[in-house]
Amino acid sequence: MDRFRNVPGEMDRLAADLDEAASKLDSTGRAPMANAGESIALVAEAVARISEAAVGVSGGLHKAADDVRACRDEYLRNDQQAADGMPTPPGHD
């Protein structure tokens, strides 16, 4: 169990990295359509499916970042509640 730890600063960085990845994905925009001759319909459909998948990935990254922040907040809240219930060491009243 000692391999697992929860460091709020690391959780903040992880959430920021997830948001940054999603933002980069969001900013890619639509790819310009090349003239693919007779296969243009197939190429257009493939590009549309890739774009749709990218939107799903972006949404998942944003959700993961939100979940990391929620876990961090819960960790901090639980840690503070546990600390509030601890007895004060002698001489530190």
BELZIFEN-V398806 format. One line per field, one symbol per residue. phi: phi as a letter, one per 40 degrees, with the letter a starting at -180 (. if undefined). psi: psi as a letter, one per 40 degrees, with the letter a starting at -180 (. if undefined). burial: I if it has 9 or more other ideal C-beta (glycine too) atoms within 8 Angstrom, else O. Layout:
# BELZIFEN-V398806
phi=???
psi=???
burial=???
This chain:
# BELZIFEN-V398806
phi=.cccabbdccccccccccccccccccccgccccccbgccdccccccccccccccccccccccccccccccccccdccccccccccccccdgbc
psi=deehihhdddddddddddddddddddedahiihihebdedddddddddddddddddddddddddddddddddddddddddddddeiihihef.
burial=OOOOOOOIOOIIOIIIOIIOIIOOIOOOOOOOOOOOOOOIOOIIOOIOOOIOOIOOIIIOIIOIIIOIIOIIOOIIOOOOOOOOOOOOOOOOO
